[in-house]
Amino acid sequence: MRALFTASNWPGHWFCMVPLGWALQAAGHEVRVACPPEQADRVSAAGLVPVPALTSPDMMLMARLGNYVDAVLGRRTLPGMPLHPITGEPVARLDEFDLATEGPRIGERIADGLRRSFDAAVEVARAWRPDLILNDMTAEEGQLAAEVLGVPAVHCTPGLYGTVEPPDGPDLGPADPTGAFPRYGLGEWDRGRIRHVLDPTPASVPLPFGDAARLPVRYLPYNGPGELPEWAVGRGDRPRVTVIWGSSVAPAPALHTAVRTATESGAEVVLTVTPEHAEALGELPDGVRVLHQFPLHLLLATSDAIIHHGSGNSLMTAAAAGVPQVALANNDDQIPVSRRLAATGAVLALPALEASADDVAGAVKTVLHDDAPRAAARRLRAEIESQPAPADLVPALEQLATGGR
């Protein structure tokens, strides 16, 4: 069987597909990953074969542009001035970037890239003739290619995201912003047409999938390659708290409070952030160990708690490790997905920009000292481990590929 994956320009969206790629290869199937050139090295490092043909937009550029628009319109809730959409550097004044002129130009470049990306996915599929196409949740080029070729498509999520979200759910973005499906004579596209979803979310957290058939799979964390330092192999004399802050979200004041509370509680704190965010955090309490963009799953086996920004990957990686969590969510995606897992009791979810210092400190102390979050985290891990491993799912995918849509 030939399986074609389509990956977006955001590793956090396609990392969840890597263990399935390994499982398919181990079963003797051919696997290729159509991706933007910026992701080719990461795909290779994961042990899969990239086809760098897509031109998905730069997600960081889109995030910075959105933040700038909010600032100009007076809707910005993040502290400080926004970053320059092009350079990523802090600005002193909002007129340093000509939003009225440059905004539409950036939008057109993004739209042009998306049009070419959808066409490229179809071209790759026509040339390679896969039996099955799997896409990450924002690489819907794969859905188009599958419909053009008449082969089954599988929508893959990192967990906690549905396919037909309600207005108060996470924002999935426009389904087909360039009208690619009508261009190929397939009518208007919406996510209600998704028929198969590979979903690692624990069954106790129901999600809106519309008419799609859910294929449950065990969440096996992959956050990129890395070396495990000797100090992280086992536990130390003190509780270890891992703190991770995503590359797309500026450090919030709540992060300072959380780190300070953890150290004052006697914990060993391991902070993994980008170099830029480490600099923005300024002086940290003594004894905080700083790592730059370290694979999260390598740290959690010996961690007693985690503090993070509420991303789906952080939530699910910690859930699979059975670690209680404090989620300091920042945006319209992170807040609803954090609340979904908070319902299990394993996560204390707070809006990072609204929570008081006392709220943040109280949450950190709770996951460090109370039995309830730890017990809930263990139950969540057991639930995840009860789902089929990616290798166990291969026969079902083989049957799907031979049996049609």
C-alpha positions in Angstrom: 0.0 0.0 0.0 1.1 3.5 -0.7 0.2 6.1 1.9 0.6 9.8 1.2 0.6 12.3 4.2 0.1 16.0 3.7 1.7 18.2 6.3 1.2 21.9 6.9 3.9 24.5 7.8 3.4 24.0 11.6 5.2 21.0 13.1 2.7 20.9 16.0 0.0 20.0 13.5 1.8 17.1 11.8 4.0 15.6 14.6 1.0 13.5 15.7 1.1 11.6 12.4 4.8 10.5 12.8 4.1 7.4 14.9 1.5 6.2 12.3 4.1 6.8 9.5 6.5 4.6 11.4 3.8 1.9 11.9 2.9 1.9 8.2 6.6 1.6 7.2 7.2 -1.2 9.7 4.3 -3.1 8.2 5.9 -2.9 4.8 4.0 0.0 3.2 5.4 2.9 1.3 5.1 6.3 3.0 5.7 9.8 1.6 5.1 13.1 3.2 4.1 16.1 1.0 5.1 19.2 2.9 6.5 22.7 2.5 10.2 22.9 2.0 10.6 24.5 5.4 9.4 21.2 7.0 11.5 18.8 4.9 14.4 18.5 7.3 12.1 17.9 10.2 10.3 15.2 8.3 13.6 13.5 7.4 14.7 13.8 11.0 11.6 11.9 12.0 12.6 9.0 9.8 10.0 9.7 7.0 10.5 10.6 3.3 9.6 14.2 2.5 8.2 15.5 -0.8 8.8 19.3 -0.4 6.2 20.3 -3.0 3.6 22.3 -0.9 3.7 26.0 -0.3 1.7 26.3 2.9 1.7 29.8 4.5 4.2 30.8 7.2 2.1 30.3 10.3 4.3 32.6 12.4 3.8 35.4 9.8 0.0 34.9 9.9 0.0 35.0 13.7 2.1 38.2 13.8 -0.1 39.8 11.2 -3.2 38.9 13.1 -1.8 40.3 16.4 -0.8 43.6 14.5 -4.3 44.0 13.1 -5.7 43.5 16.6 -3.4 46.2 18.0 -4.2 48.7 15.2 -8.0 48.1 15.8 -7.6 48.4 19.6 -8.5 44.7 20.1 -5.1 43.6 21.4 -5.2 41.9 24.8 -1.5 40.8 24.9 0.9 42.9 26.9 3.2 45.3 25.2 3.6 46.2 21.6 3.1 43.6 18.8 5.9 42.2 16.8 6.6 43.4 13.3 4.7 41.0 11.0 7.7 40.7 8.5 10.8 40.9 10.7 9.4 39.5 13.9 11.2 42.2 15.9 9.4 44.4 18.5 8.1 47.7 17.3 8.0 51.0 19.3 5.1 52.5 17.3 2.3 51.0 15.3 3.1 53.1 12.3 6.4 51.2 11.8 4.4 48.7 9.6 2.1 50.1 6.9 -0.8 47.8 7.6 -3.1 49.4 5.0 -0.6 48.8 2.2 1.3 45.7 3.2 -1.6 43.8 4.8 -3.4 43.1 1.5 -0.1 42.3 -0.2 0.7 39.7 2.4 -2.8 38.3 2.2 -2.5 37.9 -1.6 0.8 36.2 -1.3 -0.7 33.8 1.2 -3.6 33.1 -1.0 -1.4 32.6 -4.1 0.8 30.2 -2.1 -2.3 28.2 -1.0 -3.6 27.9 -4.5 -0.2 26.6 -5.7 -0.1 24.2 -2.7 -3.5 22.6 -3.4 -2.5 22.2 -7.1 0.9 20.7 -6.0 -0.8 18.1 -3.8 -2.9 17.0 -6.7 0.1 16.8 -9.0 2.1 14.7 -6.4 -0.8 12.4 -5.9 -1.4 11.9 -9.6 2.3 11.1 -10.1 2.7 8.7 -7.2 -0.8 7.2 -7.1 -1.3 6.6 -3.4 -3.9 4.1 -2.1 -4.7 6.3 0.9 -4.1 10.0 1.8 -3.8 11.3 5.3 -3.7 15.0 6.2 -3.0 17.0 9.3 -5.8 19.2 10.5 -4.7 22.3 8.5 -3.2 20.5 5.4 -6.5 20.0 3.6 -4.6 19.7 0.4 -4.7 16.0 1.1 -8.5 16.0 1.2 -8.6 17.6 -2.2 -6.0 15.2 -3.7 -8.0 12.2 -2.3 -11.3 13.4 -3.9 -9.6 14.1 -7.2 -8.1 10.6 -7.3 -11.1 8.9 -5.8 -9.1 7.3 -2.9 -10.0 7.4 0.8 -8.8 10.4 2.9 -8.1 10.4 6.7 -8.1 13.6 8.7 -5.5 13.4 11.5 -5.7 15.6 14.6 -3.3 15.9 17.6 -6.3 15.4 19.8 -8.9 17.7 21.4 -10.0 19.2 18.1 -13.2 18.3 16.3 -14.0 18.8 12.6 -17.2 20.8 12.9 -16.5 23.0 15.8 -19.3 25.2 17.4 -18.8 29.0 17.6 -17.3 28.7 21.1 -14.9 26.0 20.0 -11.3 26.4 18.7 -11.0 28.4 15.5 -10.1 26.0 12.7 -9.8 28.8 10.1 -11.4 28.8 6.6 -12.0 25.4 5.2 -11.1 26.3 1.5 -10.0 29.9 1.3 -9.0 29.8 -2.3 -11.9 27.8 -3.7 -9.7 24.8 -4.7 -12.5 22.2 -4.6 -14.8 24.1 -7.0 -11.9 24.6 -9.3 -11.6 20.8 -9.6 -15.3 20.4 -10.1 -15.9 19.0 -6.6 -18.3 21.7 -5.3 -18.0 23.8 -2.3 -15.9 22.2 0.5 -16.7 22.2 4.2 -15.4 20.0 7.0 -18.7 18.3 7.2 -17.6 16.3 4.2 -14.7 14.7 6.2 -15.5 11.0 6.4 -12.7 9.5 8.5 -10.9 11.1 11.5 -7.9 9.6 13.3 -8.3 10.9 16.8 -6.2 10.2 19.9 -8.5 12.1 22.3 -9.6 10.1 25.3 -13.1 8.8 24.8 -14.2 10.5 28.0 -13.7 13.9 26.2 -16.4 13.9 23.4 -15.7 16.0 20.3 -17.9 17.2 17.4 -17.0 15.2 14.3 -20.3 15.5 12.4 -20.8 12.5 10.2 -17.2 11.4 10.2 -16.2 8.0 11.5 -13.8 8.3 14.4 -10.8 6.0 14.3 -9.4 6.0 17.9 -5.7 5.7 18.2 -3.3 5.8 21.2 -1.5 9.1 21.5 2.3 8.4 21.2 4.1 11.7 21.9 6.6 12.9 19.3 7.8 16.5 19.7 10.9 16.2 17.5 14.3 14.4 17.9 16.7 15.2 20.8 19.2 13.8 23.2 18.3 13.0 26.7 20.7 14.7 29.2 21.9 12.4 32.0 20.2 14.5 34.7 16.8 13.9 33.1 17.1 10.1 33.0 16.0 9.7 36.6 14.3 11.8 39.2 16.2 14.1 41.6 15.7 14.8 45.2 13.1 17.5 44.6 9.8 17.5 42.6 10.5 18.4 39.0 8.3 20.9 37.2 8.6 21.2 33.5 7.6 24.6 32.0 7.1 25.0 28.3 6.0 28.1 26.4 5.1 27.8 22.7 7.1 29.7 20.0 4.0 31.5 18.7 2.9 33.0 22.1 4.7 35.8 23.9 5.5 35.1 27.5 2.6 36.3 29.7 3.1 37.7 33.3 1.4 34.6 34.5 4.4 32.6 33.4 6.7 34.5 35.7 4.3 33.9 38.6 4.1 30.2 37.9 7.9 29.8 37.7 8.4 31.7 40.9 5.7 29.8 42.8 7.2 26.5 41.7 10.7 27.4 42.8 9.4 28.8 46.1 7.6 25.5 46.7 10.9 23.7 46.6 10.6 22.3 43.1 13.3 21.9 40.5 12.1 23.9 37.5 13.0 23.0 33.9 12.0 25.8 31.4 12.0 25.0 27.7 11.4 28.1 25.5 12.8 29.8 22.4 16.0 31.9 22.9 13.9 35.0 22.2 11.4 34.2 24.9 14.1 33.3 27.4 15.5 36.8 26.9 12.1 38.4 27.2 11.5 36.7 30.5 14.5 38.5 32.0 15.9 37.4 35.3 14.7 34.1 36.5 14.8 32.6 40.0 18.0 30.8 41.0 18.1 27.2 40.1 15.9 27.3 37.0 17.3 25.1 34.3 16.7 26.7 30.8 16.5 24.6 27.7 15.9 25.9 24.2 13.0 24.2 22.3 13.7 20.8 23.8 11.4 17.9 22.9 8.7 17.9 25.6 8.1 14.1 25.7 11.7 13.5 26.7 11.3 15.5 29.9 7.9 14.3 31.2 8.8 10.8 32.2 10.6 12.2 35.2 8.4 15.3 35.8 5.9 15.7 38.6 3.9 18.5 37.0 3.9 20.7 33.9 3.0 24.3 33.3 2.4 25.3 29.7 0.5 27.6 27.3 -2.4 25.4 26.5 -1.5 23.9 23.1 -3.0 20.7 22.0 0.4 19.0 21.8 1.4 20.1 25.3 -2.0 19.0 26.7 -1.9 15.6 25.1 1.8 14.9 25.7 1.4 15.5 29.4 -1.8 13.5 29.5 0.0 10.5 27.9 2.7 10.8 30.5 0.2 10.9 33.4 1.5 14.3 34.6 -0.9 16.9 36.2 -1.0 20.2 34.4 -1.4 23.9 34.7 -2.5 25.4 31.4 -2.1 29.1 31.1 -4.0 29.5 27.8 -3.6 32.6 25.7 -5.8 32.5 22.6 -9.0 31.4 21.0 -7.6 27.9 20.3 -5.8 27.2 23.5 -8.6 28.3 25.9 -11.3 25.9 24.6 -9.0 22.9 24.1 -7.6 23.4 27.6 -11.1 23.5 29.1 -11.9 20.3 27.4 -9.2 18.4 29.2 -9.7 20.3 32.4 -13.0 18.6 32.7 -11.1 15.4 33.5 -9.6 17.0 36.6 -6.0 16.4 35.4 -5.6 20.0 34.1 -6.1 23.3 35.9 -6.9 25.7 33.0 -6.6 29.5 33.5 -6.7 32.3 30.9 -3.1 33.6 31.1 -4.0 37.2 30.5 -6.9 37.4 32.9 -5.8 35.2 35.8 -4.6 36.9 39.0 -1.2 36.1 40.5 -3.0 34.4 43.4 -5.0 32.2 40.9 -1.8 31.1 39.1 0.1 30.5 42.3 -2.8 28.5 43.7 -3.0 26.3 40.6 0.7 25.6 40.7 0.5 24.6 44.4 -2.5 22.4 43.8 -0.8 20.3 41.1 2.3 20.0 43.2 0.7 19.1 46.5 -2.9 17.8 46.1 -3.6 14.2 45.3 -6.7 14.8 43.2 -5.0 16.2 40.0 -2.3 13.4 40.2 -5.0 10.7 40.5 -6.9 12.3 37.6 -3.7 12.4 35.5 -3.1 8.7 36.1 -6.6 7.9 35.1 -6.2 9.9 31.9 -3.0 8.1 31.1 -4.6 4.7 31.6 -7.5 5.8 29.3 -5.0 6.9 26.6 -3.0 3.6 26.9 -6.2 1.6 26.4 -6.7 2.9 22.9 -5.2 1.0 19.9 -1.6 1.7 19.1 -0.8 3.0 15.7 0.5 -0.4 14.7 -2.9 -1.9 15.6 -4.6 0.6 13.3 -2.7 -0.5 10.2 -5.1 -3.3 9.3 -8.1 -1.0 9.4 -6.3 1.5 7.2 -5.4 -1.3 4.8 -9.1 -2.3 4.6 -10.1 1.3 4.1 -7.6 1.6 1.2 -8.9 -1.5 -0.5 -12.6 -1.0 0.3 -13.0 2.6 -0.9 -14.2 5.6 0.9 
